[in-house]
């Protein structure tokens, strides 16, 4: 494969993925005082979504979910993006690994 062809394929891949990501429904989850807000999020089944996790605390927190197979550190006063789905209907728990006693939440898929 020639170098121009590789470049063309790469550019097509980037443009396609950008367009797909732009069409996702965005949900926002905040971390404040080591708690998730809102603690319950409802999303439609069979749909991929974008979850923006904003940490309003000065200390880092880790967004973690065994059921969703996600684990990502959110530095203090920062945000991360987590892509979720498509999922089957059900309830999927998530928690803050650094403050498990208070940082708890659930994702309900209907």
Backbone torsions as a table, in degrees:
resi	resn	phi	psi	omega
1	UNK	NA	135.8	-178.0
2	UNK	-77.2	159.6	179.9
3	UNK	-61.2	-44.4	177.1
4	UNK	-60.9	-36.0	179.0
5	UNK	-66.9	-42.0	177.4
6	UNK	-60.8	-42.5	179.4
7	UNK	-62.8	-44.1	179.5
8	UNK	-61.7	-44.1	179.4
9	UNK	-64.2	-42.4	178.7
10	UNK	-61.8	-44.6	-179.8
11	UNK	-64.5	-40.4	178.0
12	UNK	-63.0	-40.7	178.8
13	UNK	-62.2	-46.0	-179.6
14	UNK	-63.5	-45.3	-179.0
15	UNK	-64.7	-43.3	179.6
16	UNK	-61.8	-47.0	-178.9
17	UNK	-66.2	-35.5	177.3
18	UNK	-64.8	-41.2	179.6
19	UNK	-66.4	-39.7	179.1
20	UNK	-66.1	-44.5	-179.6
21	UNK	-64.6	-33.5	-178.8
22	UNK	-68.8	-24.9	-178.3
23	UNK	-86.8	-4.3	-177.0
24	UNK	-74.4	145.7	172.5
25	UNK	-73.4	135.6	-177.0
26	UNK	-105.1	131.1	174.8
27	UNK	-117.8	143.2	-178.5
28	UNK	-114.1	134.3	178.2
29	UNK	-127.6	126.8	-179.2
30	UNK	-108.0	149.1	171.7
31	UNK	-114.0	119.5	179.3
32	UNK	-143.2	129.1	-176.6
33	UNK	54.2	40.1	176.9
34	UNK	60.4	33.9	176.7
35	UNK	-133.8	147.7	175.8
36	UNK	-85.8	138.5	178.1
37	UNK	-136.3	115.7	0.9
38	UNK	-79.3	153.0	179.5
39	UNK	-75.6	-15.5	179.0
40	UNK	-126.6	127.9	177.8
41	UNK	-124.2	136.2	178.5
42	UNK	-114.9	128.3	177.7
43	UNK	-128.9	158.4	178.7
44	UNK	-76.8	147.3	177.9
45	UNK	-72.1	155.4	176.2
46	UNK	70.4	14.8	-176.4
47	UNK	-126.7	134.8	173.8
48	UNK	-83.1	135.8	-179.5
49	UNK	-129.7	161.8	177.5
50	UNK	-109.1	122.5	178.7
51	UNK	-109.8	116.8	177.4
52	UNK	-97.8	118.4	-178.6
53	UNK	-105.6	115.7	-178.5
54	UNK	-107.2	121.9	178.2
55	UNK	-95.9	109.0	179.9
56	UNK	-88.2	-5.5	177.3
57	UNK	-83.8	159.2	178.0
58	UNK	-76.4	-25.7	-178.3
59	UNK	-93.0	153.3	179.9
60	UNK	-71.5	158.6	174.1
61	UNK	-140.3	157.2	178.0
62	UNK	-115.9	121.6	173.6
63	UNK	-80.4	119.4	-177.0
64	UNK	-138.7	142.0	176.3
65	UNK	-151.5	120.6	175.7
66	UNK	-69.0	-41.8	-177.2
67	UNK	-65.7	-35.1	-179.6
68	UNK	-91.5	-6.8	-178.1
69	UNK	56.9	48.8	-179.9
70	UNK	-129.6	143.2	177.0
71	UNK	-156.8	113.0	-175.3
72	UNK	-149.2	129.5	178.8
73	UNK	-78.5	136.2	175.5
74	UNK	-112.3	104.4	179.1
75	UNK	-58.8	157.9	178.4
76	UNK	-58.4	142.4	179.4
77	UNK	52.1	41.4	-179.1
78	UNK	-140.6	179.2	176.6
79	UNK	-141.4	156.0	176.5
80	UNK	-131.3	166.0	174.9
81	UNK	-119.6	133.2	177.6
82	UNK	-125.1	126.2	176.2
83	UNK	-94.4	131.7	-175.4
84	UNK	-128.8	139.4	172.6
85	UNK	96.8	-176.1	-1.9
86	UNK	-68.1	145.9	-176.0
87	UNK	-122.8	155.4	172.7
88	UNK	-77.9	155.7	176.0
89	UNK	-56.1	143.3	-179.9
90	UNK	155.7	-174.1	179.2
91	UNK	-118.2	128.0	-177.1
92	UNK	-121.0	119.3	-179.0
93	UNK	-83.0	152.4	171.6
94	UNK	-143.0	159.7	-177.1
95	UNK	-153.8	164.5	173.4
96	UNK	-94.5	114.5	-173.4
97	UNK	-64.6	-27.6	-178.2
98	UNK	-83.6	-16.8	179.5
99	UNK	-141.4	61.9	-173.9
100	UNK	-63.3	-23.9	-179.0
101	UNK	-70.6	-27.2	-177.6
102	UNK	-119.4	-31.1	-175.2
103	UNK	-88.1	86.9	-178.8
104	UNK	-131.0	144.6	177.4
105	UNK	-157.7	170.1	179.4
106	UNK	-138.3	142.6	174.6
107	UNK	-110.5	116.2	179.0
108	UNK	-100.4	127.2	-179.0
109	UNK	-111.4	121.8	-178.1
110	UNK	-121.2	NA	NA
